[in-house]
């Protein structure tokens, strides 16, 4: 019940702030817009926490494409507020099954995507592409090769390590990152290329 009240309060704050800016009662300054963005991020976190509880706690077969789709759904408001297009690339064709607790994997991917959305220049596209059963690539395509406002790699790396994962830069891209998640392969084949 506390989460519902917190969600309602944050939504009310965001709506009233945006309405005041539209009506000209509050200036549309960078600080006010950042406040709205942070409020939306807080809402995303509350909603994600509820979705996270739906996963269950036992190790089970994990499909990263399914987790990535949930993260994208949860990030739609933040993505729209940041004016960043968030897409899931074509499905990975290899072995996609591995056994793990999906909750920390969801949290790690959610945190990495939030970090990139906050750093991405307006008009960018953030592509999530499954690279193997246990890894995804996050690739930020910015307009006119515009760099993110700050280098998001360290926060992404720390977020992944918090949940037992591993993150590295993609060697051929300035704003590409490979995220490797912990787990046990569930099929007879290799899990695919690990992050190098």
For each residue, the residues with C-beta under 8 A, 3 or more apart:
1: 4 5
2: 5 6
3: 6 7 46 49 50
4: 1 7 8
5: 1 2 8 9
6: 2 3 9 10 46
7: 3 4 10 11 43 46 47
8: 4 5 11 12
9: 5 6 12 13
10: 6 7 13 14 39 42 43 46
11: 7 8 14 15 43
12: 8 9 15 16
13: 9 10 16 17 39
14: 10 11 17 18 36 39 40 43
15: 11 12 18 19
16: 12 13 19 20
17: 13 14 20 21 26 32 35 36 39
18: 14 15 21 22 36
19: 15 16 22 23
20: 16 17 23 25 26
21: 17 18 24 25 26 27 28 32
22: 18 19
23: 19 20
24: 21
25: 20 21
26: 17 20 21 32
27: 21 32
28: 21 32 33
29: 32 33
30: 33 34
31: 34 35
32: 17 21 26 27 28 29 35 36
33: 28 29 30 36 37
34: 30 31 37 38
35: 17 31 32 38 39
36: 14 17 18 32 33 39 40 81
37: 33 34 40 41 78 81 82 118
38: 34 35 41 42
39: 10 13 14 17 35 36 42 43
40: 14 36 37 43 44 77 78 81
41: 37 38 44 45 78 114 118
42: 10 38 39 45 46
43: 7 10 11 14 39 40 46 47 77
44: 40 41 47 48 74 75 77 78 114
45: 41 42 48 49
46: 3 6 7 10 42 43 49 50
47: 7 43 44 50 51 74
48: 44 45 51 52 74 106 107 110
49: 3 45 46 52 53
50: 3 46 47 53 54
51: 47 48 54 55 70 74 106
52: 48 49 55 103 106 107
53: 49 50
54: 50 51
55: 51 52 102 103 106
56: 60 102
57: 101 103
58: 101
59: 99 100 101 184
60: 56 99 100 102
61: 97 98 99 186
62: 66 67 97 98 99 100 102 105 181 183
63: 66 67 96 97
64: 67 68 92 96 105 109 130 133 134 135 136 181
65: 68 69 88 91 92 96 130
66: 62 63 69 70
67: 62 63 64 70 71 102 105 106 109
68: 64 65 71 72 88 109 128 130 136
69: 65 66 72 73 88
70: 51 66 67 73 74 106
71: 67 68 74 75 106 109 110 113 128
72: 68 69 75 76 79 86 87 88 113 128
73: 69 70 76
74: 44 47 48 51 70 71 110
75: 44 71 72 78 79 86 110 113 114 117
76: 72 73 79 80 86
77: 40 43 44 80 81
78: 37 40 41 44 75 81 82 114 117
79: 72 75 76 82 84 85 86 117 126
80: 76 77 83
81: 36 37 40 77 78
82: 37 78 79 117 118 120 122
83: 80 122 123
84: 79 117 120 122 123 124 125 126
85: 79 124 125 126
86: 72 75 76 79 113 117 125 126 128
87: 72 125 126 127 128
88: 65 68 69 72 127 128 129
89: 127 128 129 130
90: 129
91: 65 96 130
92: 64 65 96 129 130 131 132 133 192
93:
94: 132 133 189 192
95: 133 185 187 189 190 191 192
96: 63 64 65 91 92 130 133
97: 61 62 63 133 185 186 187
98: 61 62 133 134 183 184 185 186 191
99: 59 60 61 62 183 184 185 186
100: 59 60 62 105 181 182 183 184
101: 57 58 59 104 105
102: 55 56 60 62 67 105 106
103: 52 55 57 106 107
104: 101 107 108 163 164 165 182
105: 62 64 67 100 101 102 108 109 163 165 181 183
106: 48 51 52 55 67 70 71 102 103 109 110
107: 48 52 103 104 110 111 163
108: 104 105 111 112 159 160 162 163 164 165 179 181
109: 64 67 68 71 105 106 112 113 128 136 179 181
110: 48 71 74 75 106 107 113 114
111: 107 108 114 115 156 159 162
112: 108 109 115 116 138 156 159 160 167 177 179
113: 71 72 75 86 109 110 116 117 126 128 138
114: 41 44 75 78 110 111 117 118
115: 111 112 118 119 152 155 156 159
116: 112 113 119 120 126 138 140 148 152 156 177
117: 75 78 79 82 84 86 113 114 120 126
118: 37 41 82 114 115 152
119: 115 116 148 149 150 151 152
120: 82 84 116 117 124 126 140 142 148
121: 124 142 143 146 147 148 149
122: 82 83 84
123: 83 84 142 143
124: 84 85 120 121 140 141 142 143 146
125: 84 85 86 87 140 141
126: 79 84 85 86 87 113 116 117 120 138 139 140 141
127: 87 88 89 137 138 139 140 141
128: 68 71 72 86 87 88 89 109 113 136 137 138
129: 88 89 90 92 136 137 139
130: 64 65 68 89 91 92 96 135 136 137
131: 92 135 136 137 178 192 193
132: 92 94 135 191 192 193 194
133: 64 92 94 95 96 97 98 185 187 191 192
134: 64 98 180 181 182 183 185 191 192 194
135: 64 130 131 132 178 179 180 181 191 192 193 194 195
136: 64 68 109 128 129 130 131 178 179
137: 127 128 129 130 131 170 176 177 178 179
138: 112 113 116 126 127 128 156 176 177 179
139: 126 127 129 170 173 175 176 177
140: 116 120 124 125 126 127 148 175 176
141: 124 125 126 127 175
142: 120 121 123 124 145 146 147 148 175
143: 121 123 124 146
144:
145: 142
146: 121 124 142 143
147: 121 142 174 175
148: 116 119 120 121 140 142 151 152 175
149: 119 121
150: 119
151: 119 148 154
152: 115 116 118 119 148 155 156
153: 156 157 167 169 177
154: 151 157 158
155: 115 152 158 159
156: 111 112 115 116 138 152 153 159 160 167 177 179
157: 153 154 160 161 167 168
158: 154 155 161 162
159: 108 111 112 115 155 156 162 163 167
160: 108 112 156 157 163 165 166 167 179 180
161: 157 158 164 165 166 167
162: 108 111 158 159
163: 104 105 107 108 159 160
164: 104 108 161 181 182
165: 104 105 108 160 161 179 180 181 182
166: 160 161 179 180 195
167: 112 153 156 157 159 160 161 177 178 179 180 195
168: 157 177 178 195 196
169: 153 173 176 177 178
170: 137 139 173 176 177 178
171: 196
172: 176
173: 139 169 170 176
174: 147
175: 139 140 141 142 147 148
176: 137 138 139 140 169 170 172 173
177: 112 116 137 138 139 153 156 167 168 169 170
178: 131 135 136 137 167 168 169 170 195 196
179: 108 109 112 135 136 137 138 156 160 165 166 167 195
180: 134 135 160 165 166 167 194 195
181: 62 64 100 105 108 109 134 135 164 165
182: 100 104 134 164 165
183: 62 98 99 100 105 134
184: 59 98 99 100
185: 95 97 98 99 133 134 189 190 191
186: 61 97 98 99
187: 95 97 133
188:
189: 94 95 185
190: 95 185
191: 95 98 132 133 134 135 185 194
192: 92 94 95 131 132 133 134 135
193: 131 132 135 196
194: 132 134 135 180 191
195: 135 166 167 168 178 179 180
196: 168 171 178 193
